[in-house]
Amino acid sequence: MALSSLRPLRSRNFALVWSAALVSNAGSWVQTVALGVLVTERTHQPLWTGLVAAAAFLPMGLLSPLGGAMADRFDRRRWLILTTLAEACFAATLAVLAATGNTEPWALSAIAFLGGCATAIGFPTYQAMLPDLVPKDDLLAAVSLSSAQFNLGRVLGPAIAGVVLVAGSAAWAFALNAVSFGAVVLALLFVRLPLRKVALTGESIAHRIAQGARVVAREPGCRSAIILISIVALIGSPFIALVPAVAIEGLHRGAAGTSVLVTGQGIGAVLGALALAPLAVVLGRRRLLLRALIAFPVALVCYGLAPSLASAAIAIAVVGACYIGVLSGLNTVVQLRAPEEARGRVLGFHMMALGTIYPIGAVIEGAVGGIVGIQAVTVASGVLLVTTLLALATFKRSLFSALDDPGVTEVGRTPADAQREQTPVGASELILEELEADLGEAAH
């Protein structure tokens, strides 16, 4: 059971794609760090540093539905190869610009934006491929390992970037990222996916995206997952963007403190991702997700109250573990419940919700933090999030009952079950039963 989190790696296709994605993700973080350093040294203006980072990130929120439509329209393996090659070309362009001294911030921002567009229209395809790479029972573990891979890349990439920038230059860092995309292309050339019939119709992309939106509206599990990820993105996720503010303004530990907290979050996320599959076997996937949804804001409160860097590092490691539980759990709901022919589009809307709402929350909480204090805002966000989730569970129980596997909430439900889902008292009893079970297990 302890190794169940690693079981997807026994699937040849998943192991190939996962390993290649780790190499590519580390390369992307090398580029992110190098680009920020280059723009900062070139302009000495934090505004440009923020703009170039936003240029790379913004397309993920805006173009994910388009990427999802492409994932459902074309052969997914070939489409992912094409978008990966596009990302490699834009990284190579950055390397040429840096090597020739053409480092105007507007040019770097434009290339970063185009690279972000290629990522945005390709990443839903990667997500939509996961159920085809592993057996259904291993899907949660596969999603968790993908999250672990991302966080491993976030730990490895900046460290590699530091070495490359000291020993070489930003041009070498960009070139290294361009080469790293080759690992994904090579892996995909050896991957064989189940044959999938794609209807060749004259429907426009806009029409197909609209169809995906209708699927989201109809399918209760997908709808619930997107609503919940939107709430979490607005209230809870901004802790990621505000880590430097907590370290520098709250704990007064400077850049070194920021590094400690970022590393702590990454380590917690990796450990949390590896623990999800074994815990899901014991608790069940839906119950594990419900506990993660409650534990995440509680951990945020502890992180905001931490009086020292050491205690904050421990707290943010727990935050990172719980946050990965929420992200992986909700993503798995969408993977399992979205119709196969519309899976890419539904995942695109899921990623759009996270990608567009998270920056809004970060700006709001950052602005309020400048007035009342960044740690106070972190505590308040945790309190507000847990209060919101408990209120929804009380008055909209069906939002959470829809998170189960397909057929579980529909088959075998009695009229009394359906009535309880609409009854606030029954919902309160459900939450209390869940929490009492947790407390009872802890006591024993």
matplotlib code that plots the C-alpha trace (Angstrom):
import matplotlib.pyplot as plt

x = [0.0, 2.9, 4.1, 0.7, 1.5, 4.3, 2.2, 1.5, 5.2, 4.8, 2.9, 5.4, 3.6, 3.1, 6.7, 8.0, 5.8, 6.3, 10.1, 10.2, 7.8, 10.1, 13.1, 11.1, 9.5, 12.9, 14.1, 11.1, 12.0, 15.5, 14.2, 11.8, 14.5, 17.0, 14.4, 13.5, 17.2, 17.9, 15.0, 15.8, 19.4, 18.5, 15.9, 16.3, 12.5, 10.4, 7.5, 9.1, 10.0, 6.4, 5.2, 7.4, 6.3, 2.6, 3.2, 4.3, 1.5, -1.5, -2.1, -2.7, -5.8, -7.1, -6.3, -6.9, -10.4, -9.0, -6.3, -9.0, -11.0, -7.8, -7.2, -10.6, -10.4, -7.0, -4.8, -3.6, -0.2, 0.6, -0.9, 1.2, 4.4, 3.5, 2.9, 6.0, 8.1, 6.6, 7.7, 11.2, 11.3, 10.3, 12.9, 15.5, 14.5, 15.1, 18.6, 19.4, 18.2, 20.2, 23.3, 23.2, 22.5, 18.9, 17.4, 14.9, 12.2, 9.3, 10.9, 11.6, 8.0, 6.6, 8.5, 7.6, 3.9, 4.1, 5.8, 3.0, 0.4, 2.0, 2.0, -1.6, -2.9, -0.8, -1.2, -4.9, -3.8, -1.3, -4.0, -6.5, -4.0, -3.5, -6.5, -5.1, -1.7, -2.7, -5.5, -8.5, -7.6, -4.2, -5.6, -5.4, -1.9, -1.0, -2.4, -0.6, 2.7, 2.2, 1.8, 4.9, 6.8, 5.8, 7.1, 10.3, 10.9, 10.3, 13.0, 15.5, 15.1, 16.1, 19.1, 20.2, 19.6, 21.9, 24.7, 24.1, 23.9, 27.1, 29.0, 27.5, 24.8, 21.1, 21.5, 22.8, 19.8, 17.3, 19.2, 19.0, 15.3, 14.9, 16.8, 14.8, 11.6, 13.3, 12.8, 9.0, 9.0, 11.2, 9.0, 5.9, 7.3, 7.5, 4.0, 1.1, -2.4, -5.7, -7.3, -9.8, -12.4, -12.5, -15.7, -14.7, -17.4, -17.5, -18.1, -16.1, -13.7, -15.9, -18.9, -16.8, -15.7, -19.4, -20.2, -17.6, -19.2, -22.5, -20.9, -19.5, -23.0, -24.7, -22.2, -22.6, -19.1, -17.3, -19.4, -18.7, -14.9, -14.7, -16.8, -14.6, -11.3, -12.5, -13.2, -9.9, -8.1, -9.6, -9.2, -6.5, -4.1, -2.7, -0.5, 1.9, 2.4, 2.7, 5.5, 8.2, 6.0, 5.6, 9.4, 10.5, 7.8, 6.3, 9.3, 12.0, 14.2, 14.9, 15.6, 17.1, 13.8, 11.9, 14.1, 13.5, 9.7, 9.5, 11.6, 9.5, 6.3, 7.8, 8.9, 5.5, 3.8, 6.0, 5.5, 1.7, 1.5, 3.2, 0.9, -2.4, -2.8, -2.2, -4.5, -7.2, -7.1, -7.7, -10.2, -11.7, -11.0, -13.9, -13.4, -9.7, -10.6, -13.1, -10.5, -7.9, -10.4, -10.8, -7.2, -5.8, -7.3, -6.6, -2.9, -3.0, -4.0, -1.1, 1.2, 0.0, 0.4, 3.9, 6.3, 9.6, 11.1, 11.5, 7.9, 6.7, 8.7, 7.1, 3.6, 4.0, 5.2, 1.9, 0.1, 1.8, 0.8, -2.8, -3.0, -1.7, -4.4, -7.0, -5.7, -5.1, -8.4, -10.4, -8.5, -9.2, -12.9, -12.8, -10.7, -13.1, -16.4, -15.9, -17.1, -14.0, -15.0, -15.1, -12.4, -9.9, -12.5, -13.7, -10.1, -9.5, -12.3, -11.0, -7.5, -9.0, -10.7, -7.5, -5.3, -7.5, -8.9, -5.7, -4.0, -7.0, -6.9, -3.2, -3.6, -6.5, -4.8, -1.5, -3.2, -5.0, -1.8, 0.0, -2.6, -3.2, -0.1, 0.7, 0.4, -2.9, -4.2, -2.9, -4.8, -7.9, -7.8, -7.7, -10.6, -12.7, -12.0, -12.9, -16.0, -17.1, -16.6, -18.5, -21.3, -21.5, -21.5, -24.4, -26.6, -25.5, -24.6, -25.0, -21.9, -19.8, -21.8, -21.1, -17.4, -17.6, -16.8, -19.2, -22.3, -21.6, -23.9, -26.5, -26.8, -28.3, -29.4, -32.8, -35.3, -34.4, -30.7, -31.7, -33.9, -31.0, -28.8, -31.2, -31.6, -29.3, -29.5, -28.5, -25.5, -24.4, -24.7, -22.5, -19.7, -19.9, -19.8, -16.7, -14.9, -16.0, -14.5, -11.3, -11.1, -12.0, -9.2, -6.7, -7.7, -7.1]
y = [0.0, 2.4, 2.1, 2.5, 6.2, 5.0, 2.3, 4.4, 4.3, 0.6, 1.7, 2.1, 5.0, 7.0, 6.4, 7.7, 10.8, 11.5, 11.3, 13.5, 16.1, 16.3, 17.1, 19.7, 21.2, 21.7, 23.4, 25.7, 26.8, 27.4, 29.7, 31.4, 32.2, 33.3, 35.5, 37.3, 37.9, 39.1, 41.6, 42.9, 43.4, 45.0, 47.5, 47.6, 48.1, 45.6, 46.5, 44.9, 41.8, 41.4, 42.1, 39.4, 36.9, 37.8, 37.5, 33.9, 33.0, 34.9, 32.7, 29.6, 31.3, 32.8, 30.0, 26.8, 26.4, 26.7, 24.1, 21.8, 22.1, 21.2, 18.2, 16.9, 17.7, 16.3, 13.3, 14.1, 12.7, 14.5, 17.7, 17.7, 17.0, 20.0, 22.4, 21.2, 21.9, 25.4, 25.9, 24.8, 27.3, 30.2, 29.2, 29.0, 32.5, 33.8, 32.1, 33.9, 37.3, 36.9, 35.7, 38.7, 41.3, 42.1, 42.0, 44.8, 44.0, 44.3, 41.7, 39.3, 39.8, 39.2, 35.9, 34.8, 35.5, 33.4, 30.6, 30.8, 30.6, 27.4, 26.0, 27.0, 25.2, 22.1, 21.5, 20.4, 17.7, 16.4, 16.4, 14.7, 12.0, 10.8, 8.4, 6.8, 6.2, 4.3, 2.0, 3.8, 2.7, 4.4, 7.7, 9.6, 8.4, 9.5, 13.0, 13.2, 12.1, 14.7, 17.3, 15.9, 16.1, 19.8, 20.6, 18.6, 20.7, 23.8, 22.7, 21.5, 24.2, 27.2, 25.3, 24.4, 28.0, 29.3, 27.1, 27.9, 31.7, 31.7, 29.4, 30.6, 33.1, 33.6, 32.5, 29.2, 28.9, 29.5, 27.1, 24.4, 24.9, 24.5, 21.2, 20.0, 20.0, 17.3, 14.8, 15.2, 14.9, 11.8, 10.2, 10.8, 9.2, 5.9, 6.3, 4.3, 5.5, 3.7, 4.5, 7.3, 8.2, 12.0, 13.2, 15.1, 17.9, 21.4, 22.8, 25.9, 26.0, 28.5, 26.1, 23.2, 25.4, 26.3, 22.6, 22.0, 24.7, 23.0, 19.7, 21.5, 22.9, 19.5, 17.2, 17.8, 16.4, 18.6, 21.6, 21.1, 20.7, 23.9, 25.9, 24.6, 25.3, 28.8, 29.4, 27.9, 29.9, 33.2, 32.8, 30.2, 29.9, 33.5, 32.3, 31.1, 34.5, 36.1, 33.8, 36.5, 39.1, 36.8, 36.1, 39.7, 41.9, 39.5, 37.5, 40.0, 37.2, 38.6, 36.6, 33.7, 33.4, 33.3, 30.5, 28.5, 28.9, 28.1, 25.0, 24.0, 24.3, 22.3, 19.5, 19.4, 19.2, 16.3, 14.4, 15.1, 14.0, 10.7, 10.1, 10.7, 7.3, 5.2, 7.5, 7.2, 3.4, 3.8, 6.7, 6.6, 9.3, 11.6, 11.5, 12.2, 15.2, 16.5, 16.3, 18.1, 20.9, 21.4, 20.8, 23.3, 26.5, 25.3, 24.9, 28.4, 29.8, 28.1, 29.4, 32.9, 32.7, 31.2, 33.5, 32.4, 31.2, 27.6, 27.3, 29.0, 26.5, 23.6, 25.1, 25.9, 22.3, 21.2, 23.8, 22.5, 18.9, 19.8, 22.1, 19.3, 17.1, 19.7, 20.3, 16.6, 15.5, 18.1, 17.4, 13.7, 14.4, 16.1, 13.4, 10.7, 12.4, 14.3, 12.4, 11.1, 13.1, 16.3, 15.7, 18.2, 21.0, 20.4, 20.3, 23.5, 25.2, 23.8, 25.2, 28.5, 28.9, 28.4, 30.4, 33.5, 33.7, 33.0, 36.2, 38.2, 36.8, 37.5, 41.1, 41.6, 39.9, 41.6, 45.0, 44.3, 42.9, 46.1, 47.8, 45.3, 43.2, 40.2, 37.6, 38.9, 38.5, 34.9, 34.1, 35.8, 33.9, 30.6, 31.5, 32.9, 29.8, 27.2, 29.3, 29.4, 25.7, 24.8, 27.1, 25.5, 22.1, 23.1, 24.7, 23.0, 19.5, 18.2, 20.3, 17.8, 14.6, 15.1, 14.7, 10.9, 8.5, 8.3, 6.4, 6.3, 9.2, 8.3, 4.5, 3.3, 6.6, 6.6, 9.5, 10.1, 10.5, 13.1, 14.9, 15.1, 16.7, 19.6, 19.8, 22.1, 20.1, 16.9, 18.6, 19.9, 16.4, 15.1, 17.6, 16.9, 13.2, 13.6, 15.8, 13.6, 10.6, 12.4, 13.4, 9.9, 8.4, 10.9, 10.2, 6.5]
z = [0.0, 0.8, -2.8, -4.4, -5.1, -7.4, -9.1, -12.2, -13.0, -13.8, -16.9, -19.6, -21.3, -18.1, -17.0, -20.3, -20.3, -16.6, -16.8, -19.9, -18.3, -15.3, -17.5, -19.4, -16.3, -14.7, -17.9, -17.8, -14.3, -15.4, -18.1, -15.6, -13.2, -15.9, -17.6, -14.4, -13.6, -17.1, -17.2, -13.7, -14.5, -17.8, -16.5, -12.7, -12.7, -10.7, -13.0, -16.0, -13.9, -13.0, -16.5, -18.1, -15.5, -16.1, -19.9, -19.5, -17.1, -18.4, -21.5, -19.3, -17.9, -21.1, -23.7, -21.8, -23.2, -26.7, -25.8, -24.5, -27.8, -29.7, -27.5, -28.3, -32.0, -33.0, -32.3, -28.8, -29.1, -32.3, -31.1, -27.9, -30.0, -32.2, -29.2, -27.5, -30.6, -30.6, -27.0, -27.9, -30.8, -28.6, -26.0, -28.7, -29.9, -26.3, -26.4, -29.7, -28.4, -25.2, -27.1, -29.5, -26.9, -28.1, -24.6, -24.8, -22.2, -24.6, -26.9, -24.1, -22.8, -26.3, -26.7, -23.2, -24.0, -27.2, -25.3, -22.7, -25.5, -26.8, -23.3, -22.7, -25.8, -25.2, -21.5, -21.6, -24.0, -21.5, -18.8, -21.1, -22.0, -18.4, -18.3, -21.4, -19.9, -16.7, -15.5, -14.0, -10.4, -10.8, -12.0, -8.7, -8.2, -11.7, -11.2, -7.8, -9.4, -12.1, -9.3, -7.6, -10.9, -11.2, -7.7, -8.1, -11.2, -9.2, -6.7, -9.3, -11.9, -9.8, -8.5, -12.0, -13.1, -10.4, -11.7, -15.4, -14.8, -12.7, -15.1, -18.3, -19.1, -19.6, -23.2, -22.0, -19.7, -22.5, -24.7, -22.0, -21.8, -25.5, -25.5, -22.5, -24.6, -26.8, -24.0, -24.2, -28.0, -27.8, -25.2, -27.2, -30.2, -28.3, -26.6, -28.0, -27.0, -27.5, -30.8, -30.5, -33.0, -33.7, -35.5, -38.6, -38.6, -39.8, -36.3, -35.5, -32.6, -30.8, -31.2, -29.7, -26.8, -26.2, -26.3, -23.6, -21.5, -21.8, -20.7, -17.6, -16.8, -17.2, -15.4, -11.7, -10.7, -13.2, -12.3, -8.6, -9.1, -11.1, -8.6, -5.7, -7.6, -8.3, -4.6, -3.5, -6.2, -5.1, -1.4, -0.7, -3.6, -3.3, -0.5, -3.3, -4.8, -1.3, 0.0, -0.6, 1.2, 4.2, 4.3, 3.8, 5.3, 7.8, 9.1, 8.1, 6.7, 3.2, 0.1, 2.1, 4.0, 0.7, -0.6, 2.6, 2.4, -1.3, -0.8, 2.2, 0.2, -2.6, -0.3, 1.4, -2.0, -3.2, 0.1, 0.0, -3.6, -2.8, 0.2, -1.7, -3.3, -0.1, 1.9, -0.8, -0.4, 3.3, 3.3, -0.2, -2.8, -2.0, 1.7, 1.3, -0.9, 1.7, 4.4, 2.2, 1.6, 5.3, 6.3, 3.7, 5.2, 8.7, 7.7, 6.2, 9.5, 11.2, 8.6, 9.0, 12.8, 12.6, 14.7, 13.2, 9.9, 11.1, 12.3, 9.1, 7.0, 8.8, 8.4, 4.7, 4.1, 5.6, 3.5, 0.4, 1.1, 1.7, -1.3, -3.6, -2.1, -3.1, -6.6, -7.4, -5.9, -7.9, -11.1, -10.7, -10.3, -13.7, -15.3, -14.2, -14.7, -18.0, -21.1, -23.0, -26.2, -24.2, -21.6, -23.0, -23.1, -19.6, -18.3, -20.2, -18.3, -15.0, -15.7, -16.9, -13.5, -11.6, -14.0, -14.2, -10.6, -8.8, -10.0, -9.0, -5.5, -5.3, -6.2, -3.8, -0.9, -1.7, -1.6, 1.6, 3.1, 2.5, 4.8, 7.6, 7.4, 5.2, 8.0, 9.1, 5.6, 5.4, 8.6, 7.4, 4.1, 5.9, 8.2, 5.2, 3.1, 5.8, 6.7, 3.0, 2.5, 5.6, 4.6, 1.1, 2.7, 4.9, 2.4, -0.8, 0.1, -3.5, -4.4, -2.4, -3.0, -6.8, -6.2, -6.0, -8.8, -11.8, -10.9, -7.1, -6.3, -8.9, -8.5, -5.3, -4.0, -2.3, -2.3, 1.3, 0.2, -2.4, 0.2, 2.7, 0.0, -0.1, 3.7, 5.6, 8.8, 7.0, 5.5, 8.9, 10.2, 7.3, 8.1, 11.8, 11.2, 9.0, 11.5, 14.4, 12.6, 12.1, 15.8, 16.9, 14.8, 16.1, 19.7, 19.2]

ax = plt.figure().add_subplot(projection="3d")
ax.plot(x, y, z, "-o")
ax.set_aspect("equal")
plt.show()
